[in-house]
Amino acid sequence: MTAGRTTIWSAAGYDAWFDQPWGRYAHAVETAAVLAALRPVPGWRLLDAGCGTGRLLASMFDTGAHRIGLDRDPAMLEQARMHTTAPLLLADAGALPLGTASLDAVVAVTLLEFVSDPAAVVAEMCRVTRPGGRVVIGALNPKSPWGLAHRHRLRRPPWDGAEFLGRRQLQALARTCGPATLHGVLFVPGPVPGLSRLGPLVESLGWLVSPLGAFQVLIIERR
């Protein structure tokens, strides 16, 4: 689970979160969910909007897709160059410097919580995705066991600048773009003892309570 990006954290400090036990576990669960949603094929042009330090881009190396990263924070992109050789663009996700229908897929993970106009960002992601392509959005769920267990932390930086979107809000953002599905993953509430053994068991049962997943995955099929 990415922790959000604000000026409170340095890019290096943010990136270090992924090397902590909980960071490694959460990132692995989220990445698997995103890749399953994207189903990228070799040759696809794929954009990671709000790519941060490039960890997801690096995880997509073996897909054979032509990956592009974009972030509005130059420090994040500088850190991303340590993880990926993909082209990196310095730009705002609300005004993507890419042509209409020029991409096969766009992904944005924990981005909408930190933008002023989520609807405009989603509209841009849909604009640059071709008919038949796919937009995948990963969003944090404060009403999940993770969110409830960390509700006090979510009121402090860097989380205090986030505007969390509920499931209905996420679904509403997709209505003008195409058919959408929404499901949750990451059901362990945090770095519990025995995470490496307990985590996979909990995740395997998570489909029974999908709305309680800490990481909600919205898949929009472009038409």
N, C-alpha and C positions, 0 to 999 in steps of 0.2 A: 504494500500500500504506500504509494508515494505520499509524502508528508505535506505537500503544498509548497509553493515557491513564493517567498516574499523577500524583501530586502533585509529582514531580520536574520536570515540564514545566508551564509556565504555559499557559493556554488560548491566548493570543496566540502563544506560541512553538510550540505544537503546530500551530496553524492556519497559521503561516508555512511549515511543511514543504510544504504543498500548492503553494506558489508557487515552489519550487525546481524545477530541470529534472527531476530524478528523481521528485519528488513529483507534478508535473503529469502526467508520463508514466504512472506507476503508477496514479494516481487515474483517469486516462482509461480505462486497460485494465480496471481493476476495476469502474468504473461501467458500462462497456459490458456486462460480463459479468453484473452484477447486474440491469440493465434487461432484458437478454435472458432472464434466468431468471424475472423477475417478470412480464413481459409485461403491464404495467398498462394499463388501459383508462380512458377518461374516466368519472368518477363513482365510481371505486373509493375506498374508505377504506383508506389504506395507512399503516402505522406503521414508522418507523425507530427501532428500539430501540437505545439507545446511540448517539445521533445525533452526539455530539461537537459540533463547531463548524458543523454543518449543511451541509457541502459536498455530501453525497449528496442531501439534501433539495432543495438548490438545483438539482442536476442533473436532478431529476425534475419540475421545474416544468412543462415542456412536455407531460407525459404526460396532463394533465387530471385526474389523481387528486387526491383530497382527502388531502393529506399531513399527518401528525402526527409530530413529533419528540419523543423522550424521552431524558433522560439524568439521572443522579443527581448530576452536578457542575454547580452553578449558574454557575460561571465559563465552562464550555463552552457552556451555553445562552445566556449573555450574548453570547458571541462569535458564536454561531449566528444571533442576531438581525441581524447585519451581512450575512448571506448569504441569509436566507430569511424570507418572511412567513408561513410555515406555523405553526400552533399548536405550542407547545413545552411539554412537561410535565416537571416536576421529580419524578422517581420512580425506583425501582429496577426493573430489568428482571425481577427475580425475583418481583415482586409488582405486576403491571401494573394500574393503576387504570382498567381498561376491562372492559366486559361480555363474557361468554362469547359467542363467535361474532359479535362486533360489527364485525369488520374483514374486508376481502377479502384482505389480504396483510400480512405482517410481514417486515421485513428486518433483519438484524443483521450488521454488518460489523466484523470484528476486535473482537468483544465477548466471546465465550466464553472467550478466552484470559485475560481479566482479571476473571472472576467466580469466586466460591468454589464455586458449585454449577451447572455448565453444564447438567446434566440438568433442574434446576428451572427454569432460564431458558427452555430449549427447551420444556418442558411449558407454561409460561405463554404463550409465543408461539403455540403450537398451540391453547391454550385459547381465546384471543381471536380466532382465525382461523376463519371459517365453513367448513362443509363445501363442498368445491369450490374453496376458496381455496388460498393458497400461502404457505409459509414459506421464505425464502431466507436462508441463513447463509453469510457469507464468513469464511474462517479462514486464518491464515498457516501455511505449511508449512516448518518448519525443515529438512526433508530435501530441499528443492528446491535448485537451483544458487544461488539467492539466499540461502537459509538457510545453506548450507555456506560460501559466500563471506563471510558476515557472522557466523559462529558465535561469534567472540570478542565482537562487539558485543552479541550476544543474551544475554550473561552480565552486561551492565551495564545500568544504568537507561536508559530505562524498561522495557527488555525483561526484566530479571532478575525482575520480578514476574509474568511471564506463564507460564501453564501451557499449552503448545502441545498441540493435539489431533491425533492421527494420523488417517488416513483411516478405519480401522476404528472408532475411537472416535466420529468424526463420524457414521458410518453407524449405529452402535449407538444414538446419541441420537435418531435418527429413527424407530426401530422401533415405538414406541408411538403415533406420530402419523399415519403413513400411508406410502405408497410414496415412495421417495426415490431421487434420482440424485445423483452426485457427479462433478465434473470440475474440472480445473485450468486456470488461465490465468496469465499473466505469467511468461514463461520467460527473459527477459533477467535476468542475475544482479545488475544494478545499473546505475549511470550510466556505461555504457561509451561510448567515443568513437563518434560517428556514430549516437547513439541514435535520432534522428528517422528515419533511413533503415534502420538495422539492426533496430530494434525491431519494426516491423510485419512484416518478413520472418520473424523468429524466431517471433512470435506466430502467424503464419499456419500454421506447421509444428507448433505446439505440441500439436495434437490427437493427434499420433503418440505423444507421451510425456506424456499428461495428468497422471499422478500426480506428475510433476516440477514442476508449476506452483507458483509461490510463493504463489498465492492460490487456495485450494480453495473451490468453490462447491457447497454442499449445497442441493438443492431438494426440499422436502417437499410433497407434494400431500395436502391435507386431505380426509378422507372422513367 
